[in-house]
Amino acid sequence: MVLSDIVPTQGSEQWQDVSQPSSLKFGLYVKTHEMKSLEESLQQVVLMPRPQRQEWLTEHQEFVNNLMDSFVSDSVIALDGLNLDSEAMELASEFVTTLRDVMNMIRSIIDTSRTLES
C-alpha cells in the first residue's frame, strides 16, 4: 500500500476562513470526504495480517501521529459549526462521526499491532 493512497490533501491549516459560515461549511464538507476516503484506505490496513499491520504502523508512525494531532484541530473547527445554522450542524455532526470512526480504526490498528509485541 502506498502512503499517498491514504493521506488527506491537507490538515486543518487548509481550511478556509472559518469565521465565514460558507467557508466553514465547505471545509466541513471537504474534510468529511477526506475522512471517508481515509477510512476506506485504512480498512485495507485493518484487513492485513498482523505482522503486516505492525510493519505498516512502524513505517508510518509519524504519519499516524500527525494524523491524530490534526484530528484534534479538526474537531475544534468542526465544533465551530455547531454555532451556525442547521446545515452547518449537520455537516459538523457527519464530520465528527466519520472522524470518530477513523480514529477507532487507527486505534484498532495500533492495538492489534501492540498485541504482537507482548
C-alpha positions in Angstrom: 0.0 0.0 0.0 1.3 3.4 -0.9 1.1 6.1 1.8 -0.2 8.6 -0.7 -3.3 6.4 -1.1 -4.4 7.3 2.4 -3.1 10.8 3.1 -5.7 13.5 3.2 -5.0 16.5 1.0 -4.1 18.8 3.9 -4.6 19.2 7.6 -6.7 21.8 9.3 -4.4 24.6 8.1 -6.0 24.1 4.6 -9.4 25.1 5.9 -10.5 28.5 4.6 -11.6 31.4 6.8 -13.8 29.5 9.3 -15.3 32.8 10.6 -17.4 32.8 7.4 -20.3 30.3 7.5 -19.9 29.3 3.9 -16.2 28.6 4.3 -16.8 26.5 7.4 -19.5 24.5 5.6 -17.3 23.9 2.6 -14.4 23.0 4.9 -16.5 20.5 6.8 -17.8 19.0 3.5 -14.2 18.6 2.2 -12.8 17.2 5.4 -15.7 14.7 5.7 -15.0 13.4 2.3 -11.3 13.2 3.1 -12.0 11.3 6.3 -14.3 8.8 4.4 -11.6 8.3 1.8 -9.0 7.8 4.6 -11.4 5.3 6.3 -11.7 3.3 3.2 -7.9 3.2 2.8 -7.3 2.3 6.4 -9.7 -0.6 6.0 -7.1 -2.2 3.8 -4.6 -1.9 6.6 -7.0 -3.4 9.1 -7.5 -6.4 6.8 -3.8 -7.1 6.6 -2.3 -9.9 8.6 -1.0 -8.8 12.0 2.7 -8.8 11.0 2.0 -6.6 8.0 -0.1 -4.2 10.1 2.7 -3.9 12.6 5.2 -3.3 9.8 2.8 -0.7 8.3 2.4 1.0 11.6 6.2 1.1 12.2 6.8 2.6 8.7 4.0 5.2 9.1 4.3 6.0 12.8 5.0 9.7 12.1 2.1 9.9 9.7 -0.3 8.4 12.3 0.9 10.7 15.0 0.5 13.8 12.7 -2.9 12.5 11.7 -4.1 12.2 15.3 -2.8 15.7 16.0 -4.8 17.0 13.0 -7.9 15.2 14.3 -7.8 17.3 17.5 -7.5 20.6 15.5 -10.2 19.5 13.0 -12.5 18.6 15.9 -12.3 22.0 17.3 -13.0 23.6 14.0 -16.0 21.2 13.5 -17.4 22.4 16.8 -17.5 25.9 15.4 -20.1 24.6 13.0 -22.4 23.9 15.9 -22.9 27.6 16.4 -24.3 28.1 12.9 -27.4 27.0 11.1 -28.8 23.5 10.8 -26.8 22.7 7.6 -23.5 23.5 9.3 -24.6 21.5 12.3 -25.4 18.5 10.1 -22.1 18.8 8.3 -20.2 19.1 11.6 -22.0 16.1 13.0 -21.3 14.0 10.0 -17.6 15.0 10.1 -17.2 14.2 13.8 -18.9 10.9 13.3 -16.6 10.0 10.4 -13.6 11.3 12.4 -14.6 9.0 15.3 -14.8 6.0 13.0 -11.4 6.7 11.5 -9.9 7.2 15.0 -11.4 3.9 16.1 -9.9 2.2 13.1 -6.5 3.6 13.8 -6.8 2.6 17.4 -7.6 -0.9 16.2 -4.5 -1.0 14.0 -2.4 0.2 16.9 -3.9 -2.1 19.5 -3.6 -5.3 17.3 0.0 -4.3 16.4 0.9 -3.9 20.1 -0.5 -7.3 20.9 2.2 -8.8 18.8 4.9 -7.2 20.9 3.6 -8.8 24.1 
